[in-house]
Amino acid sequence: MTNDRKEAAGIARAVRRYLERERAGGAADLLADGATRAGRMPAPSDRGGRPALPEPATSVTTNLFGEPEAAPAVKINAPPATSVLDSPALDVFAEGLSPGGLAARAALAAEAVPVLAQIAAEVCACTKCGLCETRTQAVPGVGTARGGIVFVGEAPGADEDRLGEPFVGRAGQLLDKIIKAMDDAQLIPGLPLDRSTAYICNVLKCRPPENRNPLPHEIESCSPYLRRQLDALKPRIICCLGKFAAELLVGVKGTIRDLRGKVYRYQGAKLIVTYHPAACLRSASYKRPVWEDMQLLAREYLSD
């Protein structure tokens, strides 16, 4: 293969990886939203051939990211948790909901500690898929069962692979900011929200090379660790960050746009879906939906 052909093949691979990650993060949702807005926009002839002037903002508020926005965050009236009836994860509506609050969960948290430690040891020694050959270290998860909230992402990145802890890079710093904003707003009264009261983990416990998307056989090999962690944590609510966590735990294929705004059940936990923090870093248009989803998370945590 000539140098020119090698270079072209490398560019093609890079473009393919970029498009895969954009699809997983919700870029298709952005395009769909843009097309919808374009369909509602009057044609130039309807505006006398002149571009429409922007409407003045009636008020300015600050969102959970500390940024001004033109209107307050809209609260969602979530539909009943019966939206994907054929999902295996949803055959549990008769089960009681796991308890919430620090006092009610103290015993659960203590029981979970040795189980989570055992799972972490197995993860660190795991050689079930080829990712063990390229990782620096495995990333089992971090946190506690005390609060009853679990955030599940996709896979470790470069920073996580280096430090052995999930969500410590730019996306992780944004997740910390989101959780702090929830705490500042006291969305769940009586429950301090930070990394010390929640549990944070990923579907994959090892970093895929070049941060590519997880492969089906990797998810199949690694997901039992996640399911065992959730069984030990007995969360009250699970928040799926991004497409791969959502499709695995909800049990159906779909875009984040279609899956979010609904309440599912996974064993004794409620489950919601939102955009991965990395998607918010790529496009600010995801920030308001994420804030809406955090409000939904809080309301469902507080209700039985």
Rosetta blueprint (number, residue, H / E / L):
1 M L
2 T L
3 N H
4 D H
5 R H
6 K H
7 E H
8 A H
9 A H
10 G H
11 I H
12 A H
13 R H
14 A H
15 V H
16 R H
17 R H
18 Y H
19 L H
20 E H
21 R H
22 E H
23 R H
24 A H
25 G H
26 G L
27 A H
28 A H
29 D H
30 L H
31 L H
32 A H
33 D H
34 G H
35 A H
36 T H
37 R H
38 A H
39 G H
40 R H
41 M L
42 P L
43 A L
44 P H
45 S H
46 D H
47 R H
48 G L
49 G L
50 R L
51 P L
52 A L
53 L L
54 P L
55 E L
56 P L
57 A L
58 T L
59 S L
60 V L
61 T E
62 T E
63 N L
64 L L
65 F L
66 G L
67 E L
68 P E
69 E E
70 A L
71 A L
72 P L
73 A L
74 V L
75 K L
76 I L
77 N L
78 A L
79 P L
80 P L
81 A L
82 T L
83 S L
84 V L
85 L L
86 D L
87 S L
88 P H
89 A H
90 L H
91 D L
92 V L
93 F L
94 A L
95 E L
96 G L
97 L L
98 S L
99 P L
100 G L
101 G L
102 L H
103 A H
104 A H
105 R H
106 A H
107 A H
108 L H
109 A H
110 A H
111 E H
112 A H
113 V H
114 P H
115 V H
116 L H
117 A H
118 Q H
119 I H
120 A H
121 A H
122 E H
123 V H
124 C H
125 A L
126 C L
127 T L
128 K L
129 C L
130 G H
131 L H
132 C H
133 E H
134 T L
135 R L
136 T L
137 Q L
138 A L
139 V L
140 P L
141 G L
142 V E
143 G E
144 T L
145 A L
146 R L
147 G L
148 G L
149 I E
150 V E
151 F E
152 V E
153 G E
154 E L
155 A L
156 P L
157 G L
158 A H
159 D H
160 E H
161 D H
162 R H
163 L H
164 G L
165 E L
166 P L
167 F L
168 V L
169 G L
170 R H
171 A H
172 G H
173 Q H
174 L H
175 L H
176 D H
177 K H
178 I H
179 I H
180 K H
181 A H
182 M H
183 D H
184 D H
185 A L
186 Q L
187 L L
188 I L
189 P L
190 G L
191 L L
192 P L
193 L L
194 D L
195 R L
196 S L
197 T L
198 A E
199 Y E
200 I E
201 C E
202 N E
203 V L
204 L L
205 K L
206 C L
207 R L
208 P L
209 P H
210 E H
211 N H
212 R L
213 N L
214 P L
215 L L
216 P H
217 H H
218 E H
219 I H
220 E H
221 S H
222 C H
223 S H
224 P H
225 Y H
226 L H
227 R H
228 R H
229 Q H
230 L H
231 D H
232 A H
233 L H
234 K L
235 P L
236 R L
237 I E
238 I E
239 C E
240 C E
241 L E
242 G L
243 K H
244 F H
245 A H
246 A H
247 E H
248 L H
249 L H
250 V H
251 G L
252 V L
253 K L
254 G L
255 T L
256 I H
257 R H
258 D H
259 L H
260 R L
261 G L
262 K L
263 V L
264 Y E
265 R E
266 Y E
267 Q L
268 G L
269 A E
270 K E
271 L E
272 I E
273 V E
274 T E
275 Y L
276 H L
277 P H
278 A H
279 A H
280 C H
281 L H
282 R H
283 S L
284 A H
285 S H
286 Y H
287 K H
288 R H
289 P H
290 V H
291 W H
292 E H
293 D H
294 M H
295 Q H
296 L H
297 L H
298 A H
299 R H
300 E H
301 Y H
302 L H
303 S L
304 D L
